[in-house]
Amino acid sequence: MTIHQFNLQFNPEEDRIVFRLNTVNKQEFRFFFTRRFVKLLWPVLQQLLGNDLKRREPTKVHAAKEIVEFEREQVVSKANFTQKYSEEKMTYPLGEGGILVTRIQVKQAPQGDILCLHPSDGRGIEFMVNKAFLHPFCKLLEDAVAKAQWDMVLSSAARIQAQNIQPSNKVLH
């Protein structure tokens, strides 16, 4: 399966994030992410970014956080977030309604990691991930979570570390 486009949008009526993904073969998959699921998914995504770097640049693991953050800025700046999600006629292998995702699994393959998103029962989706997918996906997920007002801050480990280093204006006695 080759991914053509993906989209993440907050649905206030359902209080869920809708993840839509379509392929070059005109197939579309729709999934619902709850707040609880996003809390489980985010650390997995950060680990996948680290795994991708280790696979590509094993000698640079000592600077992984900085490199991943630099790559994020590069990839996100080149991503086209203004292109509308395709509403062409698609087939829906898992049905037109969204599937509530409750399970995450990562499988290792020689060419990279496979992210597996599954409901509690039934079929889900499994696809290869790399930095070209993960960085824009994380950006869209951060934006959707902010719009959801779930009182969650999704940050990469490098950005969390940088935020913690910043001096505080508080005076302690």
Backbone as a chain_set.jsonl record, in Angstrom:
{"seq": "MTIHQFNLQFNPEEDRIVFRLNTVNKQEFRFFFTRRFVKLLWPVLQQLLGNDLKRREPTKVHAAKEIVEFEREQVVSKANFTQKYSEEKMTYPLGEGGILVTRIQVKQAPQGDILCLHPSDGRGIEFMVNKAFLHPFCKLLEDAVAKAQWDMVLSSAARIQAQNIQPSNKVLH", "coords": {"N": [[0.852, -1.171, 0.0], [0.657, 2.117, -0.954], [0.852, 5.266, 0.346], [-1.026, 8.093, -0.499], [-2.219, 10.53, 0.421], [-2.886, 12.041, 3.624], [-4.884, 12.999, 6.453], [-5.705, 14.815, 9.365], [-8.221, 15.711, 11.506], [-10.062, 17.507, 13.952], [-13.062, 16.4, 15.358], [-15.618, 17.914, 16.784], [-18.194, 17.097, 17.611], [-17.994, 14.373, 18.064], [-15.884, 14.421, 19.77], [-13.368, 13.55, 19.001], [-10.422, 12.782, 17.124], [-10.258, 12.646, 13.685], [-8.727, 10.535, 11.536], [-7.823, 10.362, 8.311], [-6.816, 8.525, 5.525], [-5.575, 8.109, 2.302], [-4.82, 6.102, -0.58], [-2.595, 5.566, -3.413], [-3.961, 3.857, -4.992], [-6.578, 4.607, -4.877], [-7.968, 4.014, -2.49], [-9.552, 4.523, 0.625], [-9.085, 5.01, 4.087], [-10.526, 5.332, 7.262], [-10.23, 6.543, 10.534], [-10.848, 6.853, 14.061], [-9.451, 8.722, 16.664], [-9.202, 8.761, 20.087], [-8.809, 10.862, 23.011], [-7.418, 9.449, 24.98], [-6.214, 7.463, 23.386], [-4.487, 9.013, 21.792], [-2.693, 9.852, 23.722], [-1.374, 7.467, 24.162], [-0.376, 6.948, 21.631], [1.41, 9.065, 20.943], [4.062, 8.819, 22.282], [4.901, 6.506, 20.98], [5.105, 7.354, 18.329], [7.225, 9.167, 18.598], [9.258, 7.397, 19.29], [9.366, 5.899, 16.944], [10.371, 7.812, 15.19], [12.943, 8.078, 16.244], [13.874, 5.456, 15.827], [13.889, 5.392, 13.029], [15.903, 7.24, 12.445], [18.114, 5.939, 13.647], [18.316, 3.733, 11.991], [18.967, 4.882, 9.536], [21.187, 6.531, 10.096], [23.308, 5.277, 11.864], [25.706, 5.984, 13.133], [25.277, 8.438, 14.225], [23.745, 8.431, 16.467], [24.244, 9.448, 18.99], [23.513, 12.112, 18.876], [20.823, 12.124, 18.468], [18.321, 13.343, 19.291], [18.639, 16.063, 18.62], [19.117, 15.885, 15.863], [16.745, 14.69, 14.926], [14.94, 16.721, 15.572], [15.901, 18.786, 13.926], [15.513, 17.596, 11.413], [12.74, 17.444, 11.49], [11.988, 20.146, 11.306], [12.938, 20.68, 8.711], [11.492, 18.811, 7.065], [8.797, 19.407, 7.663], [8.676, 22.065, 6.839], [8.798, 21.778, 4.108], [6.546, 20.366, 3.501], [3.274, 20.197, 2.049], [0.794, 21.703, 3.361], [-1.376, 23.071, 2.579], [-2.724, 21.978, 0.465], [-5.804, 20.646, -0.438], [-7.507, 17.887, 1.012], [-8.07, 15.03, -0.902], [-11.185, 14.483, -2.349], [-12.048, 12.651, -4.123], [-13.731, 9.936, -5.807], [-13.605, 7.076, -3.937], [-12.648, 3.766, -2.844], [-13.584, 1.87, 0.025], [-12.001, -0.115, 1.935], [-12.288, -0.895, 4.632], [-14.765, -0.018, 5.255], [-17.047, 2.807, 5.081], [-17.608, 4.273, 7.379], [-15.873, 5.594, 10.225], [-13.303, 3.867, 12.048], [-12.878, 3.071, 15.396], [-9.882, 3.341, 16.873], [-7.951, 1.387, 19.012], [-5.717, -0.034, 19.612], [-2.181, -0.141, 19.321], [0.593, -1.151, 17.494], [3.957, -1.918, 16.727], [5.797, -3.165, 14.129], [8.806, -4.702, 13.122], [10.642, -4.397, 10.162], [12.925, -5.257, 7.529], [13.357, -2.992, 5.889], [12.316, -0.909, 7.373], [10.14, 0.472, 9.963], [6.866, -0.732, 10.747], [3.805, 0.646, 11.267], [1.036, -0.238, 13.124], [-2.359, 0.058, 13.376], [-5.185, -0.691, 15.118], [-8.607, -1.667, 15.772], [-10.447, -2.673, 18.764], [-11.65, -5.074, 18.109], [-11.593, -6.81, 15.026], [-10.504, -5.666, 11.732], [-7.695, -3.585, 11.028], [-5.214, -1.261, 10.089], [-1.993, -1.44, 8.556], [1.092, -0.008, 7.962], [4.136, 1.1, 6.361], [6.403, 3.338, 7.915], [8.208, 6.414, 7.809], [10.509, 9.202, 8.032], [9.442, 11.086, 6.281], [6.724, 10.638, 6.384], [6.169, 10.585, 9.167], [6.941, 13.08, 10.417], [5.233, 15.176, 9.231], [2.794, 13.994, 9.979], [2.935, 14.035, 12.781], [2.957, 16.811, 13.159], [0.401, 17.543, 12.156], [-1.143, 16.099, 13.975], [-0.458, 17.352, 16.392], [-1.566, 19.892, 15.857], [-4.302, 19.221, 15.609], [-4.869, 18.256, 18.179], [-4.439, 20.565, 19.664], [-6.54, 22.123, 18.689], [-8.624, 20.603, 19.648], [-8.615, 21.156, 22.328], [-7.816, 19.577, 24.533], [-6.266, 19.805, 26.743], [-3.645, 18.888, 26.508], [-0.227, 18.72, 25.751], [1.639, 18.116, 23.058], [4.827, 17.321, 22.487], [8.067, 16.97, 21.07], [10.766, 14.99, 22.352], [13.168, 16.434, 22.274], [12.269, 19.096, 22.107], [10.901, 19.31, 24.515], [13.009, 19.009, 26.291], [14.491, 21.337, 25.676], [12.639, 23.279, 26.433], [12.58, 22.872, 29.165], [15.047, 23.765, 29.937], [14.981, 26.486, 29.736], [15.258, 29.572, 31.461], [13.449, 30.409, 34.4], [11.004, 32.879, 35.282], [10.151, 32.989, 37.797], [10.561, 33.692, 41.225], [12.035, 32.122, 43.807], [11.87, 31.638, 47.3]], "CA": [[0.0, 0.0, 0.0], [1.404, 3.366, -1.037], [0.029, 6.377, 0.826], [-1.087, 9.272, -1.344], [-2.506, 11.67, 1.286], [-3.537, 11.779, 4.899], [-5.469, 14.193, 7.042], [-6.167, 14.681, 10.743], [-9.121, 16.814, 11.843], [-10.83, 17.319, 15.179], [-14.515, 16.361, 15.204], [-16.11, 18.296, 18.115], [-19.397, 16.341, 17.985], [-17.549, 13.065, 18.562], [-14.733, 14.668, 20.636], [-12.339, 12.633, 18.517], [-9.669, 13.196, 15.941], [-10.52, 11.772, 12.547], [-7.552, 10.295, 10.7], [-8.18, 9.833, 6.992], [-5.641, 8.191, 4.744], [-5.917, 7.478, 1.03], [-3.689, 5.485, -1.26], [-2.516, 5.821, -4.849], [-4.94, 2.947, -5.619], [-7.914, 5.177, -4.621], [-8.588, 3.421, -1.313], [-9.513, 5.423, 1.771], [-9.262, 4.409, 5.407], [-10.915, 6.351, 8.234], [-10.058, 6.093, 11.906], [-11.098, 7.808, 15.134], [-8.502, 8.711, 17.773], [-9.679, 9.399, 21.312], [-7.762, 11.527, 23.799], [-6.643, 8.375, 25.606], [-5.405, 6.82, 22.36], [-3.426, 9.936, 21.394], [-1.676, 9.795, 24.785], [-0.608, 6.239, 23.932], [0.236, 7.006, 20.308], [2.48, 10.052, 20.816], [5.404, 8.28, 22.57], [5.235, 5.53, 19.934], [5.549, 8.129, 17.166], [8.557, 9.699, 18.891], [10.172, 6.253, 19.214], [9.512, 5.559, 15.526], [11.297, 8.793, 14.619], [14.277, 7.677, 16.691], [14.235, 4.218, 15.127], [14.177, 5.734, 11.64], [17.228, 7.855, 12.42], [19.111, 4.903, 13.957], [18.437, 2.884, 10.817], [19.619, 5.644, 8.465], [22.432, 7.165, 10.547], [23.677, 4.629, 13.134], [26.863, 6.622, 13.779], [24.886, 9.736, 14.779], [22.765, 8.182, 17.521], [24.57, 10.293, 20.145], [22.846, 13.41, 18.706], [19.531, 11.779, 17.868], [17.268, 14.325, 19.574], [18.894, 17.272, 17.842], [18.958, 15.574, 14.444], [15.316, 14.493, 14.679], [14.312, 18.045, 15.609], [16.327, 19.476, 12.707], [14.788, 16.964, 10.294], [11.332, 17.841, 11.597], [11.857, 21.492, 10.739], [13.132, 20.585, 7.27], [10.401, 18.08, 6.416], [7.544, 20.151, 7.839], [8.721, 23.287, 6.021], [8.616, 21.391, 2.702], [5.248, 19.69, 3.336], [2.209, 21.041, 1.507], [-0.362, 21.615, 4.246], [-2.481, 23.852, 2.008], [-3.444, 21.169, -0.516], [-7.006, 20.045, 0.13], [-7.57, 16.431, 1.001], [-8.807, 14.582, -2.082], [-12.546, 13.969, -2.128], [-12.377, 11.83, -5.279], [-14.425, 8.675, -5.525], [-12.672, 6.109, -3.359], [-13.204, 2.544, -2.27], [-13.371, 1.865, 1.476], [-11.79, -1.522, 2.308], [-12.732, -1.153, 6.003], [-16.065, 0.617, 5.414], [-17.044, 4.274, 5.006], [-17.595, 4.84, 8.728], [-14.575, 5.517, 10.878], [-13.046, 2.787, 12.997], [-12.283, 3.532, 16.647], [-8.61, 2.651, 17.063], [-7.644, 1.205, 20.43], [-4.453, -0.755, 19.782], [-1.017, 0.268, 18.528], [1.676, -2.124, 17.48], [5.018, -1.615, 15.781], [6.497, -4.348, 13.635], [10.093, -4.4, 12.512], [10.894, -4.968, 8.843], [14.286, -4.88, 7.12], [13.412, -1.658, 5.3], [11.801, 0.105, 8.285], [9.098, 0.102, 10.916], [5.487, -0.794, 10.283], [2.868, 1.098, 12.293], [-0.203, -1.006, 13.053], [-3.452, 0.685, 14.114], [-6.276, -1.658, 15.089], [-9.687, -1.537, 16.757], [-10.416, -3.769, 19.741], [-11.997, -6.266, 17.316], [-11.678, -6.567, 13.596], [-9.341, -5.29, 10.938], [-7.168, -2.23, 11.083], [-4.317, -0.94, 8.986], [-0.573, -1.539, 8.843], [1.82, 0.639, 6.879], [5.51, 1.504, 6.623], [6.563, 4.746, 8.286], [9.538, 6.998, 7.717], [10.47, 10.601, 8.446], [8.582, 11.85, 5.365], [5.356, 10.479, 6.885], [6.041, 10.824, 10.603], [7.013, 14.491, 10.816], [3.965, 15.868, 8.949], [1.728, 13.378, 10.775], [3.051, 14.587, 14.141], [2.542, 18.217, 13.093], [-1.065, 17.571, 12.043], [-1.696, 15.604, 15.235], [-0.302, 18.448, 17.356], [-2.558, 20.922, 15.515], [-5.638, 18.71, 15.919], [-4.985, 18.192, 19.642], [-4.591, 21.954, 20.121], [-7.901, 22.532, 18.341], [-9.53, 19.832, 20.503], [-8.538, 21.703, 23.677], [-7.792, 18.436, 25.436], [-5.287, 20.083, 27.797], [-2.471, 18.051, 26.262], [0.803, 19.348, 24.937], [2.446, 17.103, 22.399], [6.124, 17.875, 22.114], [9.126, 15.982, 20.916], [11.671, 14.938, 23.503], [14.142, 17.524, 22.165], [11.621, 20.365, 22.448], [10.623, 19.275, 25.956], [14.28, 19.261, 26.956], [14.817, 22.752, 25.472], [11.714, 24.072, 27.243], [12.946, 22.707, 30.566], [16.292, 24.482, 30.172], [14.707, 27.915, 29.742], [15.2, 30.105, 32.827], [12.122, 30.768, 34.872], [10.866, 34.228, 35.849], [9.685, 32.84, 39.174], [11.548, 33.895, 42.281], [11.766, 31.205, 44.918], [12.523, 32.047, 48.565]], "C": [[0.905, 1.244, 0.0], [0.474, 4.517, -0.676], [0.122, 7.538, -0.15], [-1.241, 10.527, -0.486], [-3.019, 11.184, 2.629], [-3.947, 13.1, 5.511], [-5.876, 13.86, 8.471], [-6.991, 15.916, 11.072], [-9.836, 16.491, 13.143], [-12.313, 17.37, 14.852], [-15.118, 16.677, 16.578], [-17.343, 17.515, 18.552], [-19.033, 14.989, 18.6], [-16.455, 13.207, 19.628], [-13.609, 13.67, 20.316], [-11.598, 13.282, 17.358], [-9.932, 12.158, 14.86], [-9.256, 11.73, 11.698], [-8.027, 9.649, 9.416], [-6.898, 9.652, 6.197], [-6.118, 7.618, 3.425], [-4.647, 7.027, 0.329], [-3.696, 5.861, -2.737], [-3.495, 4.933, -5.619], [-6.375, 3.368, -5.35], [-8.669, 4.41, -3.535], [-8.494, 4.432, -0.179], [-9.816, 4.64, 3.031], [-9.557, 5.545, 6.371], [-10.86, 5.772, 9.645], [-10.385, 7.223, 12.868], [-10.044, 7.609, 16.211], [-9.149, 9.424, 18.951], [-8.49, 10.081, 22.002], [-6.831, 10.482, 24.421], [-5.709, 7.719, 24.589], [-4.236, 7.715, 21.934], [-2.314, 9.94, 22.442], [-0.804, 8.553, 24.651], [0.198, 6.314, 22.634], [1.466, 7.911, 20.264], [3.867, 9.495, 21.148], [5.849, 7.242, 21.528], [5.758, 6.259, 18.699], [6.957, 8.683, 17.386], [9.603, 8.584, 18.823], [10.417, 5.855, 17.757], [10.451, 6.539, 14.819], [12.74, 8.462, 15.006], [14.76, 6.425, 15.982], [14.638, 4.5, 13.682], [15.573, 6.34, 11.528], [18.317, 6.812, 12.67], [19.363, 4.005, 12.752], [19.223, 3.596, 9.705], [21.01, 6.118, 8.843], [22.915, 6.541, 11.867], [24.849, 5.288, 13.854], [26.501, 7.937, 14.45], [23.859, 9.61, 15.907], [23.01, 9.087, 18.733], [23.877, 11.659, 20.074], [21.439, 13.236, 18.143], [18.462, 12.842, 18.086], [17.423, 15.573, 18.714], [18.666, 17.039, 16.356], [17.49, 15.397, 14.095], [14.592, 15.835, 14.658], [14.668, 18.853, 14.36], [15.589, 18.915, 11.497], [13.314, 17.351, 10.306], [11.127, 19.207, 10.953], [11.997, 21.467, 9.223], [11.928, 19.952, 6.573], [9.096, 18.863, 6.5], [7.537, 21.413, 6.976], [8.491, 22.983, 4.543], [7.257, 20.736, 2.447], [4.198, 20.684, 2.847], [0.955, 20.849, 2.359], [-1.568, 22.375, 3.683], [-3.287, 23.057, 0.987], [-4.633, 20.501, 0.161], [-6.935, 18.528, 0.015], [-8.48, 16.003, -0.14], [-10.165, 13.992, -1.698], [-13.012, 13.153, -3.335], [-13.122, 10.58, -4.841], [-13.386, 7.633, -5.105], [-13.407, 4.816, -3.037], [-12.804, 2.549, -0.792], [-13.232, 0.412, 1.953], [-12.278, -1.865, 3.718], [-14.093, -0.528, 6.289], [-15.945, 2.133, 5.413], [-17.028, 4.941, 6.378], [-16.213, 4.705, 9.332], [-14.496, 4.369, 11.868], [-12.379, 3.391, 14.229], [-11.03, 2.699, 16.927], [-8.307, 2.583, 18.553], [-6.292, 0.539, 20.671], [-3.394, -0.241, 18.815], [0.001, -0.858, 18.62], [2.71, -1.639, 16.466], [5.686, -2.929, 15.42], [7.778, -3.886, 12.97], [10.174, -5.114, 11.167], [12.296, -4.533, 8.431], [14.383, -3.448, 6.579], [12.834, -0.57, 6.198], [10.73, -0.436, 9.209], [7.728, 0.127, 10.251], [4.606, -0.4, 11.464], [1.552, 0.38, 12.069], [-1.24, -0.341, 13.955], [-4.673, -0.215, 13.974], [-7.371, -1.306, 16.098], [-9.589, -2.674, 17.761], [-10.764, -5.096, 19.084], [-11.979, -5.882, 15.848], [-10.38, -6.079, 12.984], [-8.966, -3.827, 11.138], [-6.285, -1.998, 9.876], [-2.879, -1.05, 9.468], [0.168, -0.917, 7.671], [3.21, 1.048, 7.336], [5.544, 2.984, 6.975], [8.025, 5.149, 8.138], [9.406, 8.47, 8.076], [9.56, 11.437, 7.556], [7.111, 11.735, 5.751], [5.246, 10.982, 8.317], [6.058, 12.299, 10.994], [5.733, 15.257, 10.467], [2.79, 15.3, 9.76], [1.741, 13.948, 12.192], [2.595, 16.039, 14.169], [1.023, 18.327, 13.02], [-1.732, 17.088, 13.325], [-1.586, 16.67, 16.322], [-1.36, 19.522, 17.124], [-3.971, 20.478, 15.888], [-5.872, 18.652, 17.425], [-5.151, 19.601, 20.214], [-6.011, 22.45, 19.855], [-8.926, 21.833, 19.245], [-9.608, 20.391, 21.915], [-8.623, 20.596, 24.731], [-6.815, 18.645, 26.595], [-4.104, 19.124, 27.73], [-1.486, 18.879, 25.45], [1.655, 18.223, 24.367], [3.734, 17.766, 21.94], [7.115, 16.746, 21.963], [10.016, 16.033, 22.143], [12.673, 16.083, 23.462], [13.514, 18.857, 22.543], [11.275, 20.424, 23.926], [11.901, 19.614, 26.718], [14.654, 20.742, 26.846], [13.916, 23.647, 26.321], [12.097, 24.007, 28.715], [14.22, 23.475, 30.911], [16.052, 25.976, 30.305], [14.621, 28.426, 31.179], [13.788, 30.549, 33.175], [12.141, 32.181, 35.429], [10.418, 34.164, 37.3], [10.851, 33.041, 40.134], [11.133, 32.991, 43.439], [12.516, 31.682, 46.146], [12.742, 30.863, 49.445]], "O": [[1.791, 1.389, 0.842], [-0.561, 4.717, -1.312], [1.212, 7.919, -0.576], [-0.482, 11.483, -0.645], [-3.519, 10.066, 2.756], [-3.444, 14.164, 5.151], [-6.337, 12.754, 8.752], [-6.512, 17.041, 10.933], [-10.175, 15.336, 13.405], [-12.77, 18.275, 14.153], [-15.134, 15.81, 17.451], [-17.528, 17.287, 19.748], [-19.684, 14.525, 19.536], [-16.13, 12.238, 20.314], [-13.006, 13.054, 21.195], [-12.094, 14.204, 16.709], [-9.84, 10.953, 15.096], [-8.782, 12.755, 11.208], [-8.563, 8.541, 9.42], [-6.017, 10.512, 6.197], [-6.974, 6.734, 3.412], [-3.551, 7.509, 0.614], [-4.676, 6.405, -3.248], [-3.821, 5.223, -6.77], [-7.298, 2.583, -5.565], [-9.874, 4.185, -3.654], [-7.482, 5.117, -0.034], [-10.663, 3.748, 3.055], [-8.92, 6.597, 6.312], [-11.363, 4.682, 9.916], [-10.223, 8.399, 12.542], [-9.771, 6.483, 16.626], [-9.594, 10.564, 18.822], [-7.334, 9.895, 21.622], [-5.608, 10.624, 24.387], [-4.547, 7.45, 24.894], [-3.122, 7.229, 21.737], [-1.134, 10.021, 22.099], [0.379, 8.586, 24.99], [1.316, 5.803, 22.555], [2.459, 7.571, 19.621], [4.787, 9.684, 20.352], [7.038, 7.123, 21.236], [6.74, 5.832, 18.092], [7.783, 8.672, 16.474], [10.716, 8.808, 18.346], [11.539, 5.514, 17.382], [11.232, 6.144, 13.954], [13.647, 8.559, 14.179], [15.921, 6.34, 15.582], [15.6, 3.926, 13.173], [16.335, 5.994, 10.625], [19.334, 6.803, 11.976], [20.49, 3.568, 12.521], [20.042, 2.98, 9.022], [21.917, 6.112, 8.01], [22.925, 7.223, 12.892], [24.969, 5.158, 15.072], [27.322, 8.504, 15.171], [23.187, 10.582, 16.252], [22.061, 9.45, 19.427], [23.675, 12.298, 21.107], [20.933, 14.101, 17.429], [17.761, 13.206, 17.14], [16.451, 16.074, 18.15], [18.094, 17.884, 15.668], [17.035, 15.904, 13.069], [13.724, 16.058, 13.815], [13.808, 19.534, 13.801], [15.098, 19.67, 10.657], [12.712, 17.56, 9.252], [10.209, 19.398, 10.156], [11.256, 22.156, 8.522], [11.409, 20.502, 5.601], [8.37, 18.969, 5.511], [6.494, 21.786, 6.439], [8.032, 23.853, 3.802], [6.861, 20.57, 1.293], [4.235, 21.864, 3.194], [0.157, 19.945, 2.111], [-2.657, 22.323, 4.255], [-4.419, 23.426, 0.674], [-4.487, 19.868, 1.207], [-6.384, 17.973, -0.936], [-9.559, 16.57, -0.314], [-10.264, 13.119, -0.836], [-14.212, 12.981, -3.55], [-13.138, 10.221, -3.663], [-12.427, 7.355, -5.826], [-14.635, 4.784, -2.967], [-11.805, 3.16, -0.413], [-14.22, -0.217, 2.329], [-12.647, -3.011, 3.975], [-14.533, -0.506, 7.438], [-14.883, 2.682, 5.707], [-16.499, 6.042, 6.529], [-15.465, 3.793, 8.98], [-15.501, 3.958, 12.448], [-11.414, 4.145, 14.105], [-11.117, 1.499, 17.186], [-8.393, 3.584, 19.265], [-5.781, 0.544, 21.791], [-3.674, 0.052, 17.653], [0.231, -1.433, 19.684], [2.36, -1.019, 15.462], [6.087, -3.702, 16.29], [7.831, -2.828, 12.342], [9.819, -6.286, 11.051], [12.801, -3.532, 8.941], [15.39, -2.773, 6.794], [12.858, 0.6, 5.816], [10.45, -1.635, 9.237], [7.473, 0.899, 9.326], [4.65, -1.025, 12.523], [1.013, 0.384, 10.962], [-1.02, -0.194, 15.157], [-5.142, -0.476, 12.866], [-7.096, -0.721, 17.145], [-8.734, -3.549, 17.622], [-10.225, -6.135, 19.465], [-12.315, -4.755, 15.484], [-9.322, -6.077, 13.613], [-9.813, -2.967, 11.381], [-6.571, -2.477, 8.779], [-2.579, -0.79, 10.633], [-0.094, -1.256, 6.517], [3.447, 1.307, 8.516], [4.805, 3.785, 6.404], [8.94, 4.345, 8.316], [8.312, 8.937, 8.391], [8.964, 12.404, 8.028], [6.33, 12.646, 5.473], [4.323, 11.729, 8.642], [5.257, 12.719, 11.829], [5.188, 15.936, 11.337], [1.9, 16.043, 10.173], [0.695, 14.3, 12.738], [1.917, 16.454, 15.109], [0.424, 19.12, 13.747], [-2.775, 17.612, 13.717], [-2.527, 16.868, 17.091], [-1.979, 20.007, 18.072], [-4.751, 21.268, 16.421], [-6.966, 18.968, 17.893], [-5.924, 19.801, 21.15], [-6.61, 23.117, 20.698], [-9.967, 22.404, 19.568], [-10.575, 20.125, 22.629], [-9.398, 20.678, 25.685], [-6.574, 17.709, 27.358], [-3.629, 18.62, 28.748], [-1.879, 19.645, 24.57], [2.305, 17.479, 25.102], [3.718, 18.666, 21.1], [7.025, 15.713, 22.627], [10.012, 17.017, 22.883], [12.999, 16.65, 24.504], [14.145, 19.667, 23.223], [11.35, 21.494, 24.531], [11.883, 20.402, 27.664], [15.09, 21.338, 27.831], [14.37, 24.654, 26.864], [11.951, 24.995, 29.435], [14.44, 23.801, 32.077], [16.853, 26.67, 30.933], [13.988, 27.794, 32.024], [13.038, 31.011, 32.315], [13.147, 32.635, 35.975], [10.318, 35.198, 37.96], [11.975, 32.611, 39.876], [10.027, 33.093, 43.968], [13.674, 32.087, 46.048], [13.275, 31.003, 50.546]]}, "num_chains": 1, "name": "protein.A"}
